[in-house]
Each structure stands twice: as C-alpha cells, then as structure tokens.
Amino acid sequence: MPTLPTDSRPVTDIPAAAPDQALAHFEALLRFETDCSDVHAAQQAGHQDFVVLDVRSPELFGRGHVPGARSLPHGRINERNLAAYPSETLFVVYCSGPHCNGADRAAIRLARLGRPVKKMIGGITGWQDEGYPLVTGE
C-alpha cells in the first residue's frame, strides 16, 4: 500500500466548503436521490407517494425486487408505458446496485419525458445490505 508524505493532509489540504455552500450542495443531492432506508421507511409508514421502478430486466425482477416495485426496464421507458401515471407522479428508480448505471439511464429517460424522478442509491444491493426483504415473482 502506498504511503503519503508525512506533510500530506488529504482530508484538509483542500478546505471544506463554507456552510452555506455545503447546505446548497447536500440539499441539491437529495433533490436527485434517495436511499433504501428512506424508501423502506416511507413504505412502512404508509407514505408511499411515489412509484418505485425496478429498471432491470424482467428476469432479474422476477428473482427478487423491492416490495411494491413495478418492473419497467430502462430501455422501455416511454410515454406509452407511463400513460397510466399522472404527469406529477414521482418515480424512484433503481437497478442492480452501485456498479450499474441502469438507474441513471432510467432517470435520464424520465426527465426527458418531463417526469419527476429520483434515484434510489444502492439499488437492489443496497436494499439487501440494509436487511430489507425482497419479493419474488411478478
């Protein structure tokens, strides 16, 4: 493992942002993403005012998905497949996990269609890491 020079301070060499800048940055992040714990908590409290979209393949969806999630692979996101949802519906998208960009692709497609969207960071891997149950089948 490489060692750093003794005068190096990798955490503080670049100063932290001013608190007002940090606040703007982290609030902005939460406009674009949520996490598994927040989705689960909303479901448990009965406050699921969003639609969870599993944007992986139908086969992977069938092997296990977030309870209440709908299967809509990112390549099939279009107006026709969203027609049943009011235009203000918030979609929370997820894919396999941090190694997968399917949720990002889905978010782009939804945003291009003028739909509100957030990505559930961690995807199905994060969901399982939190110990939350999966549902199998359709």
Backbone as ProteinMPNN parsed JSONL, in Angstrom:
{"seq_chain_A": "MPTLPTDSRPVTDIPAAAPDQALAHFEALLRFETDCSDVHAAQQAGHQDFVVLDVRSPELFGRGHVPGARSLPHGRINERNLAAYPSETLFVVYCSGPHCNGADRAAIRLARLGRPVKKMIGGITGWQDEGYPLVTGE", "coords_chain_A": {"N_chain_A": [[0.854, -1.17, 0.0], [0.615, 2.216, -0.887], [2.313, 4.917, 0.739], [1.664, 8.108, 2.182], [3.297, 11.28, 1.885], [4.764, 12.627, 4.872], [3.97, 15.227, 5.411], [1.568, 15.517, 4.185], [-1.911, 16.123, 4.109], [-4.556, 14.727, 3.378], [-7.315, 15.003, 3.856], [-7.733, 17.619, 4.679], [-6.178, 19.269, 3.045], [-7.45, 20.487, 0.891], [-9.61, 22.984, 1.591], [-12.685, 22.736, 3.467], [-15.968, 23.387, 2.177], [-17.765, 26.465, 2.561], [-20.291, 26.722, 5.096], [-22.853, 27.54, 4.022], [-22.551, 26.912, 1.32], [-22.113, 24.168, 1.497], [-24.591, 23.365, 2.527], [-26.301, 24.032, 0.35], [-25.255, 22.296, -1.588], [-25.655, 19.66, -0.475], [-28.41, 19.645, -0.064], [-29.201, 19.844, -2.71], [-28.302, 17.356, -3.694], [-30.155, 15.63, -2.488], [-32.395, 16.26, -3.891], [-32.144, 14.824, -6.142], [-31.682, 12.192, -5.451], [-32.506, 9.391, -3.334], [-32.452, 7.095, -0.563], [-32.245, 3.565, 0.242], [-33.134, 3.126, 2.85], [-34.791, 5.345, 3.343], [-36.81, 4.93, 1.428], [-37.836, 2.471, 2.305], [-38.694, 3.215, 4.903], [-40.72, 5.063, 4.248], [-42.514, 3.357, 2.959], [-43.187, 1.62, 5.105], [-44.438, 3.389, 6.814], [-46.671, 3.969, 5.415], [-46.625, 6.047, 3.629], [-46.176, 6.183, 0.871], [-45.902, 8.049, -1.555], [-45.067, 7.897, -4.188], [-43.79, 6.145, -7.048], [-42.099, 3.156, -7.226], [-39.705, 2.114, -9.44], [-38.336, -0.687, -10.828], [-35.726, -1.017, -12.83], [-34.335, -2.988, -14.049], [-33.848, -6.073, -15.904], [-36.767, -8.061, -16.786], [-36.346, -10.698, -15.939], [-34.465, -10.51, -13.838], [-35.977, -8.934, -12.118], [-38.013, -10.765, -11.501], [-36.578, -12.585, -9.968], [-36.164, -11.273, -7.602], [-37.242, -8.358, -5.977], [-37.816, -4.973, -4.83], [-40.421, -4.6, -2.477], [-43.589, -3.774, -3.778], [-42.549, -2.566, -6.012], [-42.551, -1.706, -9.487], [-41.973, -3.323, -12.554], [-40.072, -2.017, -15.076], [-38.016, -1.975, -17.489], [-35.179, 0.098, -18.188], [-34.773, 0.717, -20.903], [-37.295, 0.598, -21.933], [-38.751, 2.713, -21.118], [-41.042, 5.014, -21.903], [-43.466, 7.354, -23.246], [-45.861, 5.957, -23.785], [-45.685, 3.703, -22.087], [-45.841, 4.959, -19.682], [-48.261, 6.114, -19.534], [-50.398, 5.531, -17.804], [-49.849, 6.848, -15.474], [-50.234, 9.853, -13.64], [-48.933, 13.055, -14.696], [-47.471, 14.325, -12.699], [-46.475, 12.352, -11.065], [-44.054, 11.042, -8.935], [-41.234, 9.212, -9.678], [-39.222, 6.672, -8.373], [-36.295, 5.283, -9.095], [-34.437, 2.247, -9.501], [-31.633, 0.019, -9.893], [-29.382, -2.705, -10.305], [-27.303, -2.052, -8.49], [-24.541, -0.163, -7.059], [-22.667, -0.628, -9.024], [-23.927, -0.475, -11.407], [-25.4, 1.316, -14.108], [-27.999, 1.539, -14.858], [-30.142, 2.748, -13.45], [-29.448, 5.431, -13.62], [-29.671, 5.789, -16.381], [-32.392, 5.313, -16.662], [-33.39, 7.45, -15.14], [-32.592, 9.602, -16.716], [-34.147, 9.153, -19.027], [-36.744, 9.412, -17.964], [-36.661, 12.082, -17.044], [-36.267, 13.412, -19.467], [-38.746, 12.997, -20.54], [-40.187, 14.703, -19.081], [-40.878, 13.951, -16.522], [-41.005, 13.74, -12.934], [-38.268, 12.529, -11.008], [-36.273, 10.434, -8.927], [-33.283, 8.804, -7.923], [-32.804, 5.704, -6.349], [-30.269, 5.282, -4.374], [-27.769, 2.778, -4.215], [-29.377, 0.706, -5.061], [-30.706, -2.605, -5.7], [-28.782, -4.058, -4.395], [-28.049, -2.39, -2.255], [-30.502, -2.364, -0.916], [-30.69, -5.025, -0.052], [-28.379, -5.1, 1.524], [-29.185, -3.519, 3.63], [-30.83, -5.232, 4.892], [-33.466, -5.549, 4.203], [-36.487, -7.12, 3.063], [-36.977, -8.983, -0.006], [-39.243, -9.354, -2.736], [-40.393, -12.037, -4.637], [-41.048, -13.245, -7.993], [-43.718, -12.109, -10.155]], "CA_chain_A": [[0.0, 0.0, 0.0], [1.456, 3.414, -0.907], [2.233, 5.802, 1.901], [1.643, 9.53, 1.866], [4.353, 12.057, 2.555], [4.368, 12.954, 6.249], [3.356, 16.554, 5.5], [0.306, 15.486, 3.442], [-3.164, 16.07, 4.876], [-5.515, 14.564, 2.285], [-8.668, 15.437, 4.212], [-7.816, 19.067, 4.892], [-5.393, 20.048, 2.082], [-8.448, 21.336, 0.229], [-10.511, 23.386, 2.682], [-14.112, 22.431, 3.358], [-16.806, 24.473, 1.664], [-18.473, 27.26, 3.56], [-21.54, 26.042, 5.462], [-23.965, 27.817, 3.107], [-22.295, 26.142, 0.105], [-22.342, 22.76, 1.832], [-26.043, 23.196, 2.621], [-26.852, 24.029, -1.011], [-24.801, 21.082, -2.255], [-26.285, 18.445, 0.033], [-29.835, 19.718, -0.365], [-29.34, 19.531, -4.138], [-28.174, 15.904, -3.857], [-31.391, 14.964, -2.081], [-33.413, 16.501, -4.922], [-31.888, 13.861, -7.201], [-31.574, 10.816, -4.976], [-32.974, 8.971, -2.023], [-31.764, 5.84, -0.283], [-33.078, 2.405, 0.548], [-33.735, 3.313, 4.163], [-35.902, 6.303, 3.23], [-37.896, 4.272, 0.69], [-38.412, 1.483, 3.212], [-39.415, 3.928, 5.97], [-41.953, 5.607, 3.67], [-43.422, 2.226, 2.757], [-43.643, 1.129, 6.395], [-45.322, 4.395, 7.403], [-47.832, 4.174, 4.544], [-46.469, 7.347, 2.969], [-45.541, 5.957, -0.417], [-46.477, 8.948, -2.546], [-44.152, 7.774, -5.321], [-43.797, 4.826, -7.665], [-40.768, 2.567, -7.308], [-39.499, 1.405, -10.699], [-37.183, -1.573, -10.98], [-35.41, -0.811, -14.245], [-33.55, -4.132, -14.511], [-34.577, -6.974, -16.796], [-37.863, -8.79, -16.138], [-35.817, -11.899, -15.294], [-33.901, -10.116, -12.539], [-37.117, -8.505, -11.313], [-38.676, -11.973, -11.019], [-35.738, -13.254, -8.958], [-36.269, -10.54, -6.347], [-37.36, -6.908, -6.142], [-38.34, -4.187, -3.709], [-41.882, -4.729, -2.38], [-44.366, -2.705, -4.399], [-41.898, -2.03, -7.216], [-43.052, -2.069, -10.81], [-40.898, -3.633, -13.493], [-40.05, -1.279, -16.342], [-36.615, -1.827, -17.875], [-34.899, 1.478, -18.591], [-34.923, 0.862, -22.347], [-38.726, 0.599, -22.3], [-39.406, 3.894, -20.542], [-41.541, 5.925, -22.937], [-44.779, 7.925, -22.885], [-46.898, 4.914, -23.83], [-45.588, 2.871, -20.887], [-46.095, 5.793, -18.497], [-49.559, 6.765, -19.73], [-51.304, 5.297, -16.669], [-49.426, 7.648, -14.323], [-50.355, 11.3, -13.806], [-47.652, 13.691, -15.046], [-46.743, 14.751, -11.5], [-46.029, 11.18, -10.315], [-42.621, 10.915, -8.681], [-40.699, 7.871, -9.87], [-37.967, 6.347, -7.709], [-35.745, 4.219, -9.93], [-33.266, 1.525, -9.007], [-31.14, -1.09, -10.709], [-28.698, -3.743, -9.529], [-26.511, -1.508, -7.397], [-23.604, 0.906, -7.379], [-21.877, -0.999, -10.198], [-24.862, -0.486, -12.531], [-25.885, 2.661, -14.436], [-29.371, 1.463, -15.354], [-30.991, 3.739, -12.782], [-29.116, 6.731, -14.209], [-30.273, 5.802, -17.717], [-33.834, 5.461, -16.454], [-33.648, 8.821, -14.678], [-32.464, 10.471, -17.892], [-35.323, 8.954, -19.885], [-37.897, 10.013, -17.292], [-36.506, 13.538, -17.049], [-36.509, 13.868, -20.852], [-40.189, 12.946, -20.751], [-40.796, 15.702, -18.199], [-41.386, 13.287, -15.321], [-40.183, 13.845, -11.722], [-37.552, 11.288, -10.768], [-35.145, 10.316, -8.006], [-32.622, 7.504, -7.957], [-32.573, 5.07, -5.059], [-28.861, 4.898, -4.377], [-27.519, 1.441, -3.684], [-30.135, -0.271, -5.827], [-31.13, -3.825, -5.029], [-27.688, -4.442, -3.5], [-28.212, -1.593, -1.044], [-31.71, -2.835, -0.243], [-30.332, -6.259, 0.644], [-27.399, -4.764, 2.557], [-29.929, -2.973, 4.775], [-31.575, -6.33, 5.509], [-34.877, -5.473, 3.842], [-36.893, -8.29, 2.285], [-37.301, -8.888, -1.418], [-40.401, -10.081, -3.197], [-40.045, -12.768, -5.853], [-42.135, -13.412, -8.938], [-44.276, -10.881, -10.718]], "C_chain_A": [[0.904, 1.239, 0.0], [1.266, 4.238, 0.365], [2.287, 7.242, 1.428], [2.836, 10.215, 2.513], [3.86, 12.501, 3.934], [3.719, 14.328, 6.377], [2.017, 16.625, 4.76], [-0.877, 15.366, 4.388], [-4.311, 15.942, 3.868], [-6.931, 15.002, 2.611], [-8.767, 16.953, 4.239], [-6.966, 19.9, 3.941], [-6.282, 20.977, 1.259], [-9.467, 21.693, 1.302], [-11.963, 22.977, 2.414], [-14.851, 23.648, 2.822], [-17.41, 25.24, 2.838], [-19.803, 26.576, 3.87], [-22.699, 26.31, 4.507], [-23.792, 27.074, 1.783], [-22.538, 24.651, 0.342], [-23.842, 22.474, 1.907], [-26.662, 23.124, 1.228], [-26.487, 22.736, -1.742], [-25.569, 19.846, -1.788], [-27.799, 18.473, -0.136], [-30.088, 19.374, -1.826], [-29.231, 18.024, -4.37], [-29.487, 15.195, -3.544], [-32.561, 15.287, -3.003], [-33.313, 15.443, -6.022], [-31.905, 12.416, -6.739], [-32.187, 10.647, -3.596], [-32.221, 7.676, -1.717], [-32.76, 4.764, 0.124], [-33.823, 2.582, 1.869], [-34.925, 4.267, 4.103], [-37.089, 5.694, 2.483], [-38.6, 3.275, 1.602], [-39.236, 2.156, 4.309], [-40.734, 4.503, 5.455], [-42.977, 4.494, 3.453], [-44.015, 1.756, 4.078], [-44.634, 2.086, 7.049], [-46.584, 4.626, 6.57], [-47.808, 5.496, 3.816], [-45.795, 7.188, 1.613], [-46.266, 6.773, -1.476], [-45.563, 9.04, -3.763], [-44.293, 6.351, -5.852], [-42.359, 4.343, -7.762], [-40.689, 1.766, -8.604], [-38.205, 0.593, -10.63], [-36.874, -1.563, -12.469], [-34.478, -1.895, -14.802], [-34.4, -4.989, -15.455], [-35.737, -7.637, -16.051], [-37.383, -10.05, -15.411], [-35.253, -11.58, -13.913], [-35.002, -9.647, -11.595], [-37.795, -9.725, -10.691], [-37.903, -12.706, -9.936], [-35.79, -12.551, -7.609], [-36.265, -9.05, -6.579], [-37.908, -6.271, -4.87], [-39.859, -4.369, -3.652], [-42.584, -3.506, -2.985], [-43.758, -2.133, -5.664], [-42.606, -2.531, -8.469], [-41.857, -2.341, -11.707], [-41.084, -2.82, -14.764], [-38.586, -1.056, -16.708], [-36.343, -0.453, -18.48], [-35.061, 1.702, -20.086], [-36.357, 0.91, -22.823], [-39.476, 1.776, -21.69], [-39.75, 4.844, -21.69], [-42.933, 6.404, -22.516], [-45.862, 6.861, -22.826], [-46.88, 4.081, -22.555], [-45.798, 3.646, -19.591], [-47.491, 6.401, -18.505], [-50.508, 6.606, -18.545], [-50.991, 6.174, -15.465], [-49.641, 9.134, -14.594], [-48.975, 11.939, -14.004], [-46.831, 14.106, -13.835], [-46.248, 13.584, -10.641], [-44.52, 11.19, -10.165], [-42.231, 9.458, -8.842], [-39.383, 7.757, -9.123], [-37.434, 5.117, -8.432], [-34.568, 3.543, -9.242], [-32.898, 0.429, -9.991], [-30.4, -2.062, -9.786], [-27.888, -3.212, -8.359], [-25.515, -0.491, -7.888], [-22.754, 0.626, -8.62], [-22.695, -0.914, -11.488], [-25.33, 0.937, -12.817], [-27.304, 2.653, -15.009], [-30.298, 2.485, -14.725], [-30.713, 5.134, -13.327], [-29.74, 6.859, -15.591], [-31.784, 5.993, -17.619], [-34.185, 6.886, -16.039], [-33.554, 9.806, -15.838], [-33.703, 10.36, -18.761], [-36.559, 9.612, -19.264], [-37.821, 11.534, -17.323], [-36.75, 14.103, -18.45], [-37.989, 13.862, -21.197], [-40.933, 13.917, -19.838], [-41.352, 15.126, -16.913], [-40.454, 13.501, -14.129], [-39.533, 12.498, -11.406], [-36.461, 11.475, -9.714], [-34.572, 8.92, -8.165], [-32.487, 6.986, -6.529], [-31.136, 4.55, -5.072], [-28.683, 3.54, -3.688], [-28.241, 0.358, -4.444], [-30.522, -1.489, -5.004], [-30.059, -4.318, -4.06], [-27.795, -3.687, -2.18], [-29.41, -2.033, -0.229], [-31.401, -4.086, 0.575], [-29.324, -5.996, 1.759], [-28.077, -4.211, 3.806], [-30.741, -4.048, 5.492], [-33.053, -6.318, 5.185], [-35.254, -6.657, 2.952], [-37.137, -7.957, 0.815], [-38.573, -9.69, -1.675], [-39.969, -10.806, -4.473], [-41.274, -12.95, -6.723], [-42.626, -12.082, -9.452], [-45.097, -10.188, -9.667]], "O_chain_A": [[1.848, 1.316, 0.786], [0.196, 4.243, 0.973], [2.885, 7.55, 0.397], [3.323, 9.784, 3.558], [2.665, 12.723, 4.126], [2.995, 14.58, 7.341], [1.397, 17.688, 4.715], [-0.842, 14.598, 5.349], [-4.963, 16.933, 3.54], [-7.683, 15.346, 1.699], [-9.795, 17.509, 3.854], [-7.015, 21.128, 4.008], [-5.908, 22.114, 0.97], [-10.116, 20.81, 1.862], [-12.394, 22.89, 1.264], [-14.416, 24.786, 2.993], [-17.542, 24.722, 3.947], [-20.38, 25.921, 3.002], [-23.462, 25.392, 4.208], [-24.779, 26.649, 1.183], [-23.098, 23.961, -0.509], [-24.306, 21.451, 1.402], [-27.47, 22.235, 0.961], [-27.322, 22.153, -2.434], [-26.074, 19.077, -2.606], [-28.412, 17.424, -0.332], [-31.064, 18.698, -2.151], [-29.992, 17.47, -5.163], [-29.882, 14.269, -4.252], [-33.612, 14.654, -2.907], [-34.279, 15.196, -6.744], [-32.118, 11.509, -7.544], [-32.358, 11.592, -2.826], [-31.432, 7.214, -2.541], [-33.947, 5.024, 0.321], [-34.996, 2.229, 1.985], [-35.949, 4.025, 4.741], [-38.24, 5.914, 2.859], [-39.829, 3.243, 1.659], [-40.348, 1.72, 4.61], [-41.751, 4.437, 6.145], [-44.164, 4.67, 3.731], [-45.219, 1.518, 4.165], [-45.554, 1.66, 7.748], [-47.463, 5.389, 6.971], [-48.855, 6.013, 3.427], [-44.93, 7.987, 1.254], [-47.124, 6.264, -2.197], [-45.321, 10.123, -4.295], [-44.843, 5.474, -5.186], [-41.501, 5.033, -8.312], [-41.491, 0.863, -8.842], [-37.125, 1.137, -10.402], [-37.668, -2.046, -13.277], [-33.908, -1.743, -15.882], [-35.543, -4.645, -15.756], [-35.698, -7.764, -14.827], [-37.947, -10.427, -14.384], [-35.525, -12.286, -12.942], [-34.959, -9.936, -10.4], [-38.114, -9.725, -9.503], [-38.494, -13.371, -9.085], [-35.495, -13.161, -6.582], [-35.404, -8.524, -7.284], [-38.395, -6.951, -3.967], [-40.519, -4.298, -4.689], [-42.208, -2.362, -2.726], [-44.378, -1.3, -6.326], [-43.174, -3.623, -8.499], [-40.84, -1.652, -11.618], [-42.109, -2.917, -15.44], [-37.981, -0.069, -16.29], [-37.181, 0.092, -19.199], [-35.455, 2.794, -20.496], [-36.619, 1.226, -23.983], [-40.705, 1.826, -21.744], [-38.871, 5.397, -22.351], [-43.501, 5.909, -21.542], [-46.689, 6.864, -21.915], [-47.936, 3.782, -21.996], [-45.919, 3.049, -18.521], [-47.859, 7.124, -17.58], [-51.345, 7.478, -18.312], [-51.786, 6.239, -14.527], [-49.271, 9.627, -15.66], [-47.969, 11.413, -13.527], [-45.61, 14.228, -13.935], [-45.655, 13.814, -9.587], [-43.791, 11.329, -11.147], [-42.822, 8.574, -8.222], [-38.526, 8.635, -9.223], [-38.04, 4.046, -8.389], [-33.808, 4.172, -8.506], [-33.711, -0.023, -10.797], [-30.762, -2.213, -8.619], [-27.801, -3.877, -7.326], [-25.625, -0.003, -9.012], [-22.184, 1.55, -9.201], [-22.188, -1.252, -12.558], [-25.628, 1.689, -11.889], [-27.753, 3.648, -15.578], [-31.16, 3.035, -15.409], [-31.635, 5.936, -13.48], [-30.276, 7.911, -15.939], [-32.378, 6.741, -18.396], [-35.158, 7.46, -16.527], [-34.351, 10.74, -15.927], [-34.253, 11.375, -19.187], [-37.325, 10.285, -19.955], [-38.819, 12.199, -17.601], [-37.371, 15.155, -18.597], [-38.437, 14.631, -22.048], [-42.164, 13.947, -19.825], [-42.207, 15.742, -16.277], [-39.235, 13.451, -14.291], [-40.172, 11.453, -11.524], [-35.823, 12.524, -9.627], [-35.286, 7.975, -8.5], [-32.107, 7.724, -5.62], [-30.828, 3.529, -5.688], [-29.364, 3.219, -2.713], [-27.787, -0.786, -4.48], [-30.65, -1.42, -3.782], [-30.372, -4.92, -3.033], [-27.647, -4.277, -1.109], [-29.352, -2.075, 0.999], [-31.792, -4.198, 1.737], [-29.408, -6.605, 2.826], [-27.591, -4.416, 4.918], [-31.28, -3.806, 6.573], [-33.827, -7.018, 5.838], [-34.429, -7.14, 2.177], [-37.455, -6.825, 0.45], [-38.92, -10.592, -0.912], [-39.253, -10.237, -5.296], [-42.404, -12.825, -6.251], [-42.01, -11.045, -9.205], [-45.663, -9.126, -9.927]]}, "name": "protein", "num_of_chains": 1, "seq": "MPTLPTDSRPVTDIPAAAPDQALAHFEALLRFETDCSDVHAAQQAGHQDFVVLDVRSPELFGRGHVPGARSLPHGRINERNLAAYPSETLFVVYCSGPHCNGADRAAIRLARLGRPVKKMIGGITGWQDEGYPLVTGE"}
